[in-house]
Structures are given as structure tokens and as C-alpha cells.
Amino acid sequence: MQSLKGEQAGAGQEDLARKEDLAGQAEMAGKEEIAGKEEMAGKEEMVRKAELAGKAALIASVGGQRGYADWTNPEHRLRRLLSEFIGMAGLTFVLSGGAAILARYGGRGLQPWDTVLVLSAVSALWLVVAVYFLGDISAHFNPATTLAFALRRDMDWVMVGAYWVVQFAAAACGSLLARGFFGPAGHLAATMPKPGQSWQAAGFEVIITFGLVLMILNMANGPKLNGPFIPLAVGAYIMAWGTMGGPFEGASMNPARSFGPDVAIGNLSTWWVYLIGPTVGAVIAVGVAYVLRGPAKAQEASAAEGTPLNRATT
């Protein structure tokens, strides 16, 4: 009798151990399944974020629409537009003012090449300075650049329209202010194609604007975004092509830069050259940038939209 009871007790213990073992295996399998699902979900989230482009990628990187709210703040948008006004008005002021000063006070020995070299230098230096002190807010200073960022889905089209209005108004204000100080001498650095060569000038503008915008997009979307020498690269490009192409047709690369002086001297007859050329060049640059770098990353959208005050780091 005692032996039978012992056998029954032993069988019961074995059965209990077996149940506990099965329960442990089921629990472990459940945990592995949950971990697998979490890992899969994480990978899917990473893929989803990788597929997002431009502004959408920026929104995802800061935790969704709530995290992105700082960028939609009216105060930040006003800062961006004010930054664009300062940069663009400063550009046309130094160009128009520089041309007038050289014409009036530069002496009779100046050759066109001398004037072009000086104007290329002062405009490049201004852009270097402006990008350094305004770059974290907004430093497009060119409707063609803004168009490129819009086509890359870094900005909303409504804000793009506001940028264009401010950029063209600022360009006109800068040149008109220069005329108020120095008069219309030197044509206020107006860009003008040679007679009968308007389409050649437009084609040249396509090429040099393509290079400028492609450089900007690659720096904004590539590993050199936060490098301290970015403004120097922009200035070097402007000076190089401005010096080379200036004697031919002005080497504008910027519809607003040409618009301001044309408004100030009251002659918009050839402005279409400097609207069509840079626009086409910017569109081509967007296509090539996609091939080189793929869709816009969050850092490109951040470069296009600036950094809100309460997001700035010290």
C-alpha cells in the first residue's frame, strides 16, 4: 500500500513538473513572439521613416505633428521671412551701390572686367556673411533655391509663395535704396544680355544656376551640412562664375537679383532671360540631386525651414 502511494506521489510530481515545463516553454515562446513582433515593427518604422522625404521626414524625426509645432509657429515663420528680406535686400544694395560708386568715383581707368571682379567679390562676401549669421533661420536669398526646396518637398507651397514675394520685394528695395544714395550710375549692376544673344544668355544662366542649386542641395542633404565652411563654398561659387560670366551677361543665377536693379532703372525688357534660365537650371538640379542623394532627408528640410528659437542649441 505504501509503495503504491509512493508511486502515485512520484507520478503526480512528474506530471506537475511536466506542466510547469510546458508552461515555461509557452511563456518563453510568447515572449519571443512579442520580441519578434516588436523588432519587426521597429524595422517597419525605420523603413517608413526612410521612405519619408523632406518636410515629412523632419516631422517624423521630431516626434510627429506635435513635435513639429515649433516650425509652424507664426513667430518662426516671420523670422524666416525677415531673414530672407535682410539677405536679399543686402545683396542688391551692395551690388547696385557698388556699381554706382565705381561708375561715379572709381576713376576713368576702370575696365568692364575690373567692375565685374569687384562686384563679384562684394556680392560673394555679402553672401558669406549673410549665410553665417542668418543661415540657421533662413538663407535661401534666391527664388530658384526656394523653388528647388519646394520641388524636393522641403516646404509647403504657400510658404514658398510668401518667400517669393519677400525676395522680389527685398531685391527691389535694396536697389532702390542704392539709387537713392548714389543715383542710377553704372546701371545699378543690372544684368543685361548682349544684343541679339538673349537665348544664349538664358542657356548660360541654366548652366550656372544648375551648378549653384545642385551644390546647395548636396550640402543640405549630405554629410557636410553642419560644416563651418559651407558659406565659403557658396561665396566661392558666386565669385568664380560671376567673374567669368559677368562680362557676357551678368551671371545672375538669381531672378530676384536681376529684378531689383531692373526695377530701379525702370527697364524690365530683358528680365525674362534671368527668370527662365535660373528656373530651368533649378528644376534640372532637383532631378540630378535625386539621382545623387535620393529623396530629401530631414536635415535638408531643416536647412530649408530653419531652426525655431526654442529648438536652437547653444
Buried (B, 14 or more C-beta within 10 A) or exposed (E): EEEEEEEEEEEEEEEEEEEEEEEEEEEEEEEEEEEEEEEEEEEEEEEEEEEBBBBBBBBBBBEEEEBBEBBEEEEBBEBBBBBBBBBBBBBBBBBBBBBBBBBEEBEEEEEEEEBBBBBBBBBBBBBBBBBBEBBBBBBBBBBBBBBBBBBBBBBEEEBBEBBBEBBBBBBBBBBBBBBEEBEBBBBBBBBBBEEEBBEBBBBBBBBBBBBBBBBBBBBBBBEEBEEEEBBBBBBBBBBBBBBEBBBBBBBBBBBBBBBBBBBBBEEEEBBEBBBBBBBBBBBBBBEBBBEEBEBBBBBBBBBBBBBBEEBEEE
